[in-house]
Amino acid sequence: MKRYSTDMGLNPLLLRISGELTTSNLWSLKFLCTGHVLLKDLERVNEAKDLFRCLCEKDVISKEDLSFLKELLFRIKRRDLLRNALDTTSEEMEKELQNNARISLYRLLLFSIAEDLLKNQVEHIIFLLRDTLPSNKLEKRTIFDILLEMETSDLLREDKLDSLKDLMKSVGRNDLMNKIKTFEVTRKVGPQQENCTDEKSHAQCERRQRESPSPLPEVEPQGSYMMRGETLGHCLIINNFDFEKSTTIRLKNRKGTEADAEALTEIFRRLRFTIDERKDLTAEAIRQTMESYRKTKIDKDNACFVCCVLSHGKRGTVYGTDGSEVPIKDLTAFFNGRNCPSLAGKPKVFFIQACQGHDPQHGVPVEEDSGDVYESDAHPMLSLPIDADFLVGMATVEDCESYRHIQTGSMYIRCLCDQLAIQCPRRVDLLTILTEVNKELASKVLVGKKQMPEFRTTLRKKLIFPVPLPDRNTLEAGESMDVST
């Protein structure tokens, strides 16, 4: 096979590779890309070049980051393309994937089962599923299609494998049934104990887990982002208070924002982030700060990036202190895989607490604390990144107000910091934490009004901050963590 030039452009390279792939290779690639590409988009893919186009559009593959493409070729055993097109050996990939695999162990389990099944066994499985799945979903389908349809029908998922085990038993594949059992055990005990290969090993693994629990394992929980290092990354806090010099629109100073900044500083410092607070930035200064971070602050050792924006805003934008707008989409774009390769495949988290700005800000008494005064805060930021590995948390849902205490900060930031302090020591993932934030804020009753936060995400794995924090009850009243709404 001809060896490709390493300085070939991305599109010509992908076109050459797609021309070398077989139909069965394409089925395999589509299945492995589930979770990275929407199923409706995968259904329209008939050629490898179409799949590569989807992956490029979602920034999963880029000229600066070919790691996912390499992993795909390695998984489908196209070592020739890996070597000749991407100048990478199997040995290099095996080493790389020990810590940086982007295809989940669950997806690889299903893939290995699909590859091991014989044609008559697949036909038997289709026959067994005829009363469970719609007949039109079973006709002329590959085993990959059947597995995806089982997932769509909620017959199959990472924590629901009984139906798959029953099918393997029915077609006489006890070896594959045991492989599933092994996965279930390693999923419970953690990836540091993955070499359980038979029934005796299963029992040993379970016994070790009971006798020697590891509340803070060095290895990340299966299916989670790698979060290691003396520091996990940067937490940039943009804290805009003084809007007296705003020229394009009249905006009030944001009383109480210092409490928000202090609370965020406290919690993310405990989570091993390097804190950088920038105060009273104009729109251009916000852009310059983002560009500076992209170029000079972020490196390959960063596991994560967090950005908290405390400012006025309107739907889809935040305001600089000069009253000029910065679209949220522009802020996140600085850190996508194309513009910031060091963060490719790593989580980028944005929390937005932005004031509405041009509507009157009336004090709102709170039923359970009627002596306090709140101001309205923030239309939601709904221009969200299409890139992978982003999470944007917003103070409120579309067209609704949120509230900021004029002395002690916003309801949203307080609740967020409280839940991070409580849940992170328990190894709870960030999406679950934000769901608790939604639940808590939704239960608060304002006079005639409610507040409902929202988050949008393209995270591909669980995001767990692996740092033990003191129990919330041990913190003394009046500390900066104890922000009130």
For each residue, the residues with C-beta under 8 A, 3 or more apart:
1: 20 80 84
2: 84
3: 84
4: 8 13 16 84 85
5: 8
6: 87
7:
8: 4 5 12 13 16
9: 12 13 63
10: 13 14 56 61 62 63
11: 14 15
12: 8 9 15 16
13: 4 8 9 10 16 17 85
14: 10 11 17 18 49 52 56 61 69
15: 11 12 18 19 49
16: 4 8 12 13 19 20 85
17: 13 14 20 21 48 52 69 73 81 85
18: 14 15 21 47 48 49 52
19: 15 16
20: 1 16 17 78 81 85
21: 17 18 25 26 29 48 78 81
22: 25 26
23: 26 27
24: 27 28
25: 21 22 28 29 48 76 78
26: 21 22 23 29 30 45 47 48 51
27: 23 24 30 31 142 144
28: 24 25 31 32 75 76 111 115 144
29: 21 25 26 32 33 48 51 72 76
30: 26 27 33 34 42 45 51 144
31: 27 28 34 107 110 111 114 144 147 148
32: 28 29 72 75 76 103 107 108 111
33: 29 30 36 37 42 51 54 55 72
34: 30 31 37 39 42 107 148 151
35: 104 107 460
36: 33 55 58 60 68 102 388 460
37: 33 34 41 42 51 54 55 58 60
38: 41 42
39: 34 42 43 148 152
40: 43 44
41: 37 38 44 45 54
42: 30 33 34 37 38 39 45 51 54
43: 39 40
44: 40 41 50
45: 26 30 41 42 50 51 54
46: 50
47: 18 26 50 51
48: 17 18 21 25 26 29 51 52
49: 14 15 18 52 53
50: 44 45 46 47 53 54
51: 26 29 30 33 37 42 45 47 48 54 55
52: 14 17 18 48 49 55 56 61 69
53: 49 50 56 57
54: 33 37 41 42 45 50 51 57 58
55: 33 36 37 51 52 58 60 61 68 69
56: 10 14 52 53 59 60 61 62
57: 53 54
58: 36 37 54 55 386 387 388
59: 56 62 336 337 338 344 386 387 388
60: 36 37 55 56 68 337 388
61: 10 14 52 55 56 65 66 68 69
62: 10 56 59 65 66 337 338 341 344
63: 9 10 66
64: 337 338 341 344
65: 61 62 68 337 341 344 345
66: 61 62 63 69 70 86
67: 70 71 96 100 102 344 345
68: 36 55 60 61 65 71 72 102 345
69: 14 17 52 55 61 66 72 73 86
70: 66 67 73 74 82 86 88 93 96
71: 67 68 74 75 93 97 101 102 103
72: 29 32 33 68 69 75 76 103
73: 17 69 70 76 78 79 81 82 85 86
74: 70 71 77 78 79 82 90 93 97
75: 28 32 71 72 103 108 111
76: 25 28 29 32 72 73
77: 74
78: 20 21 25 73 74 81 82
79: 73 74 82 83 90
80: 1 83 84
81: 17 20 21 73 78 84 85 86
82: 70 73 74 78 79 85 86 88 89 90 93
83: 79 80 86 87 88 89 90
84: 1 2 3 4 80 81 87
85: 4 13 16 17 20 73 81 82
86: 66 69 70 73 81 82 83
87: 6 83 84
88: 70 82 83 92 93
89: 82 83 92 93
90: 74 79 82 83 93 94
91: 94 95
92: 88 89 95 96
93: 70 71 74 82 88 89 90 96 97
94: 90 91 97 98
95: 91 92 98
96: 67 70 92 93 99 100
97: 71 74 93 94 100 101
98: 94 95 101
99: 96 226
100: 67 96 97 226 345
101: 71 97 98
102: 36 67 68 71 345 460
103: 32 71 72 75 107 108
104: 35 107 108 158 222 223 461
105: 108 109 183 186 187 191 222 223
106: 109 110 158 183 223
107: 31 32 34 35 103 104 110 111
108: 32 75 103 104 105 111 112
109: 105 106 112 113 179 180 183
110: 31 106 107 113 114 147
111: 28 31 32 75 107 108 114 115
112: 108 109 115 116 179
113: 109 110 116 117 147 164 168 176 179 180
114: 31 110 111 117 142 143 144 147
115: 28 111 112
116: 112 113 173 175 176
117: 113 114 121 122 125 143 171 173 176
118: 121 122
119: 122 123
120: 123 124
121: 117 118 124 125 171 172 173
122: 117 118 119 125 126 142 143 146
123: 119 120 126 127
124: 120 121 127 128 170 171
125: 117 121 122 128 129 143 146 167 170 171
126: 122 123 129 130 138 141 146
127: 123 124 130
128: 124 125 167 170
129: 125 126 132 133 138 146 150 167
130: 126 127 133 135 138
131:
132: 129 153 155
133: 129 130 137 138 146 149 150 153 155
134: 137 138
135: 130 138 139
136: 139
137: 133 134 141 145 149
138: 126 129 130 133 134 135 141 146 149
139: 135 136
140:
141: 126 137 138 145 146 149
142: 27 114 122 145 146
143: 114 117 122 125 146 147
144: 27 28 30 31 114 147 148
145: 137 141 142 148 149
146: 122 125 126 129 133 138 141 142 143 149 150
147: 31 110 113 114 143 144 150 151 156
148: 31 34 39 144 145 151 152
149: 133 137 138 141 145 146 152 153
150: 129 133 146 147 153 155 156 163 164
151: 34 147 148 154 155 156 157
152: 39 148 149
153: 132 133 149 150
154: 151 157 160
155: 132 133 150 151 160 163
156: 147 150 151 160 161 163 164
157: 151 154 160
158: 104 106 161 187 223
159: 187
160: 154 155 156 157 163
161: 156 158 164 165 180 183 184
162: 165 166
163: 150 155 156 160 166 167
164: 113 150 156 161 167 168 180
165: 161 162 168 169 177 180 181
166: 162 163 169 170
167: 125 128 129 163 164 170 171
168: 113 164 165 171 173 174 176 177 180
169: 165 166 172 173 174 177
170: 124 125 128 166 167
171: 117 121 124 125 167 168
172: 121 169
173: 116 117 121 168 169 176 177
174: 168 169 177 178
175: 116 178 179
176: 113 116 117 168 173 179 180
177: 165 168 169 173 174 180 181
178: 174 175 181 182 198 199
179: 109 112 113 175 176 182 183
180: 109 113 161 164 165 168 176 177 183 184
181: 165 177 178 184 185 199 202
182: 178 179 185 186 196 197 201 202
183: 105 106 109 161 179 180 186 187
184: 161 180 181 187 188
185: 181 182 188 189 196 202 205 206
186: 105 182 183 189 190 191 193 194 196 205 222
187: 105 158 159 183 184 222
188: 184 185 206 209
189: 185 186 192 193 205 206 208 209
190: 186 193 209 214 217 219 221 222
191: 105 186 194 219 220 221 222
192: 189 214 217 218 219
193: 186 189 190 196 205 208 209
194: 186 191
195: 201
196: 182 185 186 193 201 202 204 205
197: 182 201
198: 178 201 202
199: 178 181 202 203
200: 203 204
201: 182 195 196 197 198 204 205
202: 181 182 185 196 198 199 205 206
203: 199 200 206 207
204: 196 200 201 207 208
205: 185 186 189 193 196 201 202 208 209
206: 185 188 189 202 203 209 210
207: 203 204 210 211
208: 189 193 204 205 211 212
209: 188 189 190 193 205 206 212 213
210: 206 207 213
211: 207 208
212: 208 209
213: 209 210
214: 190 192 217
215: 427
216: 427 466 468
217: 190 192 214 220 221
218: 192 228
219: 190 191 192
220: 191 217 224 225 226 227 228 464 466
221: 190 191 217 224 427 462 464
222: 104 105 186 187 190 191
223: 104 105 106 158 461 462
224: 220 221 227 429 461 462 463 464
225: 220 303 304 346 347 459 461 462 463 464
226: 99 100 220 303
227: 220 224 232 303 304 463 464 465 466
228: 218 220 232 303
229: 232 272 301 302 303
230: 272
231: 272 273 274
232: 227 228 229 271 272 273 302 303 304 465
233: 273 274 298 302 303 304 305 306
234: 273 274 276 293 297 298 302 305 306
235: 264 265 268 269 273 274 275 276 306 307 308
236: 276 278 289 293 305 306 307 308
237: 261 264 265 275 276 277 278 307 308 310
238: 278 281 286 289 307 308 309 310 311
239: 257 258 260 261 277 278 279 280 310 311
240: 243 254 257 279 280 281 310 311 312 319 320 321
241: 253 254 255 257 258 279 280
242: 245 253 280 321
243: 240 246 251 252 253 254 312 319 321 323
244: 253
245: 242 321 322
246: 243 249 250 251 319 321 322 323
247: 322 323
248: 322 323 324
249: 246 319 323 357 358
250: 246 323 358
251: 243 246 312 319 323 355 357 358
252: 243 355 361
253: 241 242 243 244
254: 240 241 243 257 310 311 312 355 404
255: 241 375 404 406 407
256: 259 260 375 404 405 406 407 408 409 410
257: 239 240 241 254 260 261 310 404 409
258: 239 241 261 262 409
259: 256 262 263 405 407 408 409 480 483
260: 239 256 257 263 264 310 353 404 409 410 413 414 483
261: 237 239 257 258 264 265 277 308 310
262: 258 259 265 266 480 483
263: 259 260 266 267 409 413 414 417 480 481 483
264: 235 237 260 261 267 268 308 351 413 417
265: 235 237 261 262 268 269 275 277 480
266: 262 263 269 270 417 479 480 481
267: 263 264 270 271 417 420 421 469 481
268: 235 264 265 271 273 275 306
269: 235 265 266 272 273 275
270: 266 267 421 467 469
271: 232 267 268 420 424 465 467 469
272: 229 230 231 232 269 465 467
273: 231 232 233 234 235 268 269 304 306
274: 231 233 234 235
275: 235 237 265 268 269
276: 234 235 236 237 297
277: 237 239 261 265
278: 236 237 238 239 281 285 289
279: 239 240 241
280: 239 240 241 242 321
281: 238 240 278 285 286 289 320 321
282: 285 286 320 321 322 324
283: 286 287 319 320 322 324 325 326
284: 287 288 320 322 324
285: 278 281 282 288 289 320
286: 238 281 282 283 289 290 318 320 326 331
287: 283 284 290 291 326 330
288: 284 285 291 292
289: 236 238 278 281 285 286 292 293
290: 286 287 293 294 331 334 335
291: 287 288 294 295 334
292: 288 289 295 296 297
293: 234 236 289 290 296 297 298 305 334 335
294: 290 291 297 298 334 335 339 340
295: 291 292
296: 292 293
297: 234 276 292 293 294
298: 233 234 293 294 302 305 335 340 342 343
299: 302 342
300: 342
301: 229
302: 229 232 233 234 298 299 305 342 343 346
303: 225 226 227 228 229 232 233 346
304: 225 227 232 233 273 346 347 348 349 463
305: 233 234 236 293 298 302 335 343 346 347 348 349
306: 233 234 235 236 268 273 349 350 351
307: 235 236 237 238 331 335 348 349 350 351
308: 235 236 237 238 261 264 350 351 353
309: 238 313 318 331 350 351 352 353 354
310: 237 238 239 240 254 257 260 261 353 354 413
311: 238 239 240 254 318 319 320 353 354 355
312: 240 243 251 254 318 319 354 355 356 357
313: 309 317 318 319 352 354 355 356 357 378 379 381
314: 317 319 325 356 357 358 379
315: 379 380 381 382 398 399
316: 327 328 329 381 382 383
317: 313 314 325 326 327 328 381 383
318: 286 309 311 312 313 325 326 328 331 352 354 381
319: 240 243 246 249 251 283 311 312 313 314 323 324 325 326 354 357
320: 240 281 282 283 284 285 286 311 323 324 325 326
321: 240 242 243 245 246 280 281 282
322: 245 246 247 248 282 283 284
323: 243 246 247 248 249 250 251 319 320
324: 248 282 283 284 319 320
325: 283 314 317 318 319 320
326: 283 286 287 317 318 319 320 330 331
327: 316 317 330 331 383
328: 316 317 318 331 332 350 352 381 383 384 392
329: 316 332 333 383 384 385
330: 287 326 327 333 334
331: 286 290 307 309 318 326 327 328 334 350
332: 328 329 335 336 348 350 384 385 387 390 392
333: 329 330 336 339 385 387
334: 290 291 293 294 330 331 339 340
335: 290 293 294 298 305 307 332 339 340 343 348
336: 59 332 333 339 340 385 387 390
337: 59 60 62 64 65 340 341 343 344 345 387 388 389
338: 59 62 64 341
339: 294 333 334 335 336
340: 294 298 334 335 336 337 343 344
341: 62 64 65 337 338 344
342: 298 299 300 302
343: 298 302 305 335 337 340 346 348 389
344: 59 62 64 65 67 337 340 341 389
345: 65 67 68 100 102 337 388 389
346: 225 302 303 304 305 343 389
347: 225 304 305 389 390 391 459 463
348: 304 305 307 332 335 343 385 389 390 391
349: 304 305 306 307 390 391 393 430 463
350: 306 307 308 309 328 331 332 390 391 392 393
351: 264 306 307 308 309 393 413 416
352: 309 313 318 328 378 380 381 392 393 394 395
353: 260 308 309 310 311 377 378 395 402 404 410 412 413
354: 309 310 311 312 313 318 319 377 378 379 381 395
355: 251 252 254 311 312 313 361 375 376 377 378 404
356: 312 313 314 359 361 376 377 378 379 401
357: 249 251 312 313 314 319
358: 249 250 251 314
359: 356 376
360:
361: 252 355 356 375 376
362: 375 376
363: 373 374 375 406
364: 373 374 375 376 403 446 447 449
365: 370 372 373 447
366: 369 370 372 374 444 445 446 447 485
367: 370 445 446 447
368: 444 445
369: 366 372
370: 365 366 367
371:
372: 365 366 369 405 407 484 485
373: 363 364 365 405 406
374: 363 364 366 403 404 405 406 411 446 485
375: 255 256 355 361 362 363 364 403 404 406
376: 355 356 359 361 362 364 401 402 403
377: 353 354 355 356 395 396 401 402 403 404 410
378: 313 352 353 354 355 356 394 395 396 401 402
379: 313 314 315 354 356 396 398 399 400 401
380: 315 352 394 395 396 397 398 399 400 454
381: 313 315 316 317 318 328 352 354 384 392 394
382: 315 316 394 398 456
383: 316 317 327 328 329
384: 328 329 332 381 390 392 456
385: 329 332 333 336 348 390 392 458
386: 58 59 458
387: 58 59 332 333 336 337 390 458
388: 36 58 59 60 337 345 458 460
389: 337 343 344 345 346 347 348 458 459 460
390: 332 336 347 348 349 350 384 385 387 457 458 459
391: 347 348 349 350 430 431 455 456 457 458 459 463
392: 328 332 350 352 381 384 385 455 456 457
393: 349 350 351 352 416 434 437 453 454 455
394: 352 378 380 381 382 397 453 454 455 456
395: 352 353 354 377 378 380 402 410 411 412 451 453
396: 377 378 379 380 400 401 402 412 451 452 453 454
397: 380 394 400 452 453 454
398: 315 379 380 382 454
399: 315 379 380
400: 379 380 396 397 451 452
401: 356 376 377 378 379 396 449 451
402: 353 376 377 378 395 396 410 411 412 451 453
403: 364 374 375 376 377 410 411 446 451 485
404: 254 255 256 257 260 353 355 374 375 377 409 410 411
405: 256 259 372 373 374 408 409 410 411 484 485
406: 255 256 363 373 374 375
407: 255 256 259 372
408: 256 259 405 414 483 484 485
409: 256 257 258 259 260 263 404 405 413 414 483 484 485
410: 256 260 353 377 395 402 403 404 405 413 414 485
411: 374 395 402 403 404 405 414 415 441 444 451 485
412: 353 395 396 402 415 416 437 441 451 453
413: 260 263 264 310 351 353 409 410 416 417 483
414: 260 263 408 409 410 411 417 418 483 484 485
415: 411 412 418 419 437 440 441 453 485
416: 351 393 412 413 419 420 434 437
417: 263 264 266 267 413 414 420 421 481 483
418: 414 415 421 422 440 472 481
419: 415 416 422 423 433 434 436 437 440
420: 267 271 416 417 423 424 433 465 469
421: 267 270 417 418 424 469 470 472 475 481
422: 418 419 425 426 471 472
423: 419 420 426 428 432 433 436
424: 271 420 421 427 428 433 465 467 468 469
425: 422 467 468 469 471
426: 422 423
427: 215 216 221 424 464 466
428: 423 424 432 433 464
429: 224 432 433 462 463 464
430: 349 391 433 434 459 462 463 464 465
431: 391 434 435 455 457 459 462 463
432: 423 428 429 435 436
433: 419 420 423 424 428 429 430 436 437
434: 393 416 419 430 431 437 438 453 455
435: 431 432 438 439
436: 419 423 432 433 439 440
437: 393 412 415 416 419 433 434 440 441 453
438: 434 435 441 442 452 453 454 455
439: 435 436 442 443
440: 415 418 419 436 437 443 444
441: 411 412 415 437 438 444 451 452 453
442: 438 439 450 451 452
443: 439 440
444: 366 368 411 440 441 450 451 485
445: 366 367 368 450
446: 364 366 367 374 403 449 450 451
447: 364 365 366 367
448:
449: 364 401 446
450: 442 444 445 446
451: 395 396 400 401 402 403 411 412 441 442 444 446
452: 396 397 400 438 441 442
453: 393 394 395 396 397 402 412 415 434 437 438 441
454: 380 393 394 396 397 398 438
455: 391 392 393 394 431 434 438
456: 382 384 391 392 394
457: 390 391 392 431
458: 385 386 387 388 389 390 391
459: 225 347 389 390 391 430 431 462 463
460: 35 36 102 388 389
461: 104 223 224 225
462: 221 223 224 225 429 430 431 459
463: 224 225 227 304 347 349 391 429 430 431 459
464: 220 221 224 225 227 427 428 429 430
465: 227 232 271 272 420 424 430
466: 216 220 227 427
467: 270 271 272 424 425
468: 216 424 425
469: 267 270 271 420 421 424 425
470: 421 474 475
471: 422 425 474
472: 418 421 422 475 481
473:
474: 470 471
475: 421 470 472 479 481 482
476: 479
477: 482
478: 482
479: 266 475 476 482
480: 259 262 263 265 266 483
481: 263 266 267 417 418 421 472 475
482: 475 477 478 479
483: 259 260 262 263 408 409 413 414 417 480
484: 372 405 408 409 414
485: 366 372 374 403 405 408 409 410 411 414 415 444
